């Protein structure tokens, strides 16, 4: 079910009936050279279709980068513990 242009969790369909983001990611995995561009474009389009503004999309992208940094920091911390 779609409410306020946003997809509810658990909904198998994307806004406007397009391929859901997860399906696009899985399909993009078959082409490593264009993977990140395909995923980024699909993610951007999904956010735009959902009604996100450019500043909101920038904030989401920043949060994704923050999640990656947190994950890398945790990995590095665990790696250092194991090697001590």
C-alpha positions in Angstrom: 0.0 0.0 0.0 1.3 3.5 -0.9 0.6 6.4 1.5 1.6 10.0 0.8 3.7 8.8 -2.1 5.8 6.6 0.1 5.9 2.8 -0.1 4.9 1.1 3.1 7.2 -1.6 4.5 6.3 -5.0 3.3 4.7 -3.8 0.1 5.9 -5.9 -2.8 5.2 -3.2 -5.4 7.1 0.0 -6.0 5.4 3.3 -6.7 3.8 3.4 -10.2 4.3 -0.4 -10.5 7.9 -0.2 -11.6 10.6 -2.8 -10.7 11.3 -2.6 -7.0 14.7 -1.3 -6.0 15.8 -4.7 -4.6 15.1 -6.3 -7.9 17.1 -3.7 -9.7 20.1 -4.2 -7.4 20.0 -8.0 -7.9 19.8 -7.5 -11.7 22.7 -5.0 -11.6 24.9 -7.5 -9.8 25.4 -9.3 -13.1 27.3 -6.3 -14.5 30.1 -5.2 -12.0 31.3 -2.4 -14.3 27.9 -0.6 -14.2 26.7 -1.8 -10.8 27.1 1.3 -8.7 25.7 3.6 -11.4 22.7 1.3 -11.9 21.9 1.1 -8.2 22.5 4.8 -7.6 20.2 5.7 -10.5 17.5 3.3 -9.4 17.7 4.6 -5.8 17.5 8.2 -7.0 14.5 7.6 -9.2 12.7 5.7 -6.5 13.2 8.6 -4.1 12.1 11.1 -6.7 9.0 9.0 -7.5 8.2 8.9 -3.8 8.2 12.7 -3.8 11.5 13.4 -2.1 13.0 16.8 -2.6 16.6 17.3 -3.7 17.7 18.3 -0.2 16.0 15.2 1.2 17.8 13.0 -1.3 21.1 14.6 -0.4 20.4 13.9 3.3 19.6 10.3 2.5 22.8 9.9 0.5 24.8 11.5 3.4 23.2 9.0 5.8 24.1 6.1 3.5 27.7 7.3 3.5 27.5 7.6 7.3 26.3 4.0 7.6 29.2 2.8 5.4 31.7 4.8 7.5 30.2 3.3 10.8 30.4 -0.2 9.3 34.0 0.2 8.2 35.0 1.6 11.6 33.3 -1.3 13.4 35.1 -3.8 11.1 38.4 -2.1 11.7 37.9 -2.2 15.4 37.1 -5.9 15.3 40.1 -6.6 13.1 42.4 -4.8 15.5 41.0 -6.8 18.5 41.6 -10.1 16.7 45.2 -9.2 15.7 46.2 -8.1 19.2 
